[in-house]
Amino acid sequence: MNAQRILSQLMQQAGGGQRQKAGSGGFDVKSLLGGGALGMLIGSKRGRSLGGKAIKYGALAGLGALAWKAWQSHQARQSAPAEATSATDQPLEQLSGERQETRSRGILKAMIAAARADGHIDAAERAALAEQIDALGADDELHAWVEREMSAPLDAEAIARDADSPQAAREIYLASVAIIDDQNPMEKAWLDQLAQALSLDGEMRQVLEREVHAG
């Protein structure tokens, strides 16, 4: 599988949108979100409010760094000693090899689940999304995996099992927040389930959500 390559391209696309925004004072959100795989995940074709989504979409450009920043902010507010970190408990961008591939696959899985949380992706949209991901360079194994994830029952516990560290859990949650529509009760309920499965406390959730909306 080449999940890392696909996620990296999606993050670069998000970063490109941020640079265009910074350079021009604004950007064509419909153009940025409407045609690609991540645009379909975010759901612009279902008529969501694109302006707010563009802000959240930009947070994906620095996914690992933002989740790490949120953790540092959270730790600074705690009176307890800082948590120890391990080799796997590093931002996505600092990982390499199989560790980065495994982390990327877990994040993509969470993003697909978040896109499906409102129950409105039909068979035609699933096929179109798979085609868009193929266009980014997905190999046969990843294509088959995406197909399975698009039709599998939503399972927050299964997604949480893919988190090999607290940092992975934070990145999975942050990516999910960037995808969901927080005005949709079904999607908000999904975030609640996911946060519980990932063992994220309320304050950590709030810090992550602030980073997404500020991204």
Secondary structure, 3 states (H helix, E strand, C coil): CCHHHHHHHHHHHHHHHHHHHHHHCCCCHHHHHHCCHHHHHHCHHHCCCHHHHHHHHHHHHHHHHHHHHHHHHHHHCCCCCCCCCCCCCCCHHHCCHHHHHHHHHHHHHHHHHHHHCCCCCCHHHHHHHHHHHHHCCCCHHHHHHHHHHHHCCCCHHHHHHCCCCHHHHHHHHHHHHHHCCCCCHHHHHHHHHHHHHCCCCHHHHHHHHHHHHHC
